[in-house]
Amino acid sequence: MSEEKIILKAEDVRTYFPVKGALGQAVKEVKAGKVEYRLDKTNIIHCPIGKVSFGAEKLGENFTTLMGAIIKAKPAAAKGQYIRSCVIASTMGPGVKVSTAKY
């Protein structure tokens, strides 16, 4: 039997949650700050960290949380520099490079 899924759409990001009684739990996790990201086929992560209306502090906090989740998910077998580069950009704006020395 295949598991039914429901799509909750927030801007351009689609997050899929199993419907079998876990929807309420999934909503609580997202509101509590659960971080989900996906890699494309070239191992590039595309993940929104906020909206233009967010303040600088909130965007910085979201970025730090995302980077922490990525570092935490690093496989034990991965050696050397895990993050080679990091660029932050608005939807149609120019990218700004971020130093990865901290990570």
C-alpha positions in Angstrom: 0.0 0.0 0.0 1.5 3.4 -1.0 1.6 6.2 1.5 -0.6 9.1 0.7 1.0 12.5 0.8 -0.2 16.1 1.1 1.7 19.2 -0.2 2.0 22.3 2.0 3.1 25.1 -0.2 5.1 28.1 1.2 6.2 30.4 -1.5 8.2 28.3 -4.1 9.2 25.6 -1.6 7.2 22.4 -1.4 7.4 20.2 1.6 5.8 16.7 1.6 4.4 15.2 4.8 2.8 11.7 5.2 -0.9 12.0 5.9 -1.3 9.0 8.2 -2.0 10.9 11.4 1.3 12.7 11.4 0.2 16.0 9.9 -0.4 17.7 13.2 3.1 16.6 14.4 4.7 17.7 11.2 3.1 21.2 11.5 4.4 21.5 15.1 7.9 20.5 14.0 8.0 23.1 11.2 6.7 25.8 13.5 9.4 24.7 16.1 12.1 25.3 13.5 12.7 22.0 11.8 15.1 22.5 8.9 14.6 20.7 5.6 16.8 21.1 2.6 17.5 19.1 -0.6 20.5 18.8 -2.9 20.2 19.0 -6.6 22.2 16.7 -8.8 25.4 18.8 -8.6 25.3 18.8 -4.7 24.1 22.4 -4.5 21.7 23.3 -1.7 18.9 25.7 -2.5 17.0 26.7 0.6 15.1 29.8 1.6 16.1 31.5 4.8 13.5 34.2 4.9 11.6 36.9 3.2 12.6 40.5 2.4 10.3 41.7 5.2 12.4 39.8 7.8 14.9 41.9 9.8 18.6 41.4 9.6 18.7 39.6 13.0 16.0 37.0 12.0 17.7 36.4 8.6 21.1 35.9 10.4 19.5 33.5 12.9 17.9 31.5 10.1 21.2 31.3 8.2 23.1 30.2 11.3 20.4 27.5 11.9 20.6 26.2 8.4 24.4 26.1 8.3 24.3 24.3 11.7 21.9 21.7 10.3 24.1 21.1 7.3 27.3 20.7 9.3 25.4 18.4 11.7 24.4 16.2 8.8 28.0 15.8 7.6 28.8 12.1 7.1 31.5 10.8 9.4 33.4 9.5 6.3 33.6 13.0 4.8 37.1 14.4 5.2 38.5 17.8 4.5 36.6 21.0 3.8 32.9 20.1 3.8 31.5 23.4 2.5 33.5 24.8 -0.4 31.5 28.0 -1.0 28.4 29.8 0.1 26.4 32.5 -1.7 23.3 34.2 -0.5 20.9 35.8 -3.0 17.4 37.1 -3.3 15.1 35.6 -5.9 16.2 37.8 -8.8 19.1 39.7 -7.2 22.8 39.3 -7.3 24.6 36.8 -5.1 26.8 37.7 -2.1 29.6 35.4 -1.2 29.8 34.4 2.5 33.1 33.3 4.1 33.0 29.6 5.0 36.0 29.8 7.3 33.6 29.7 10.3 32.0 26.4 9.1 
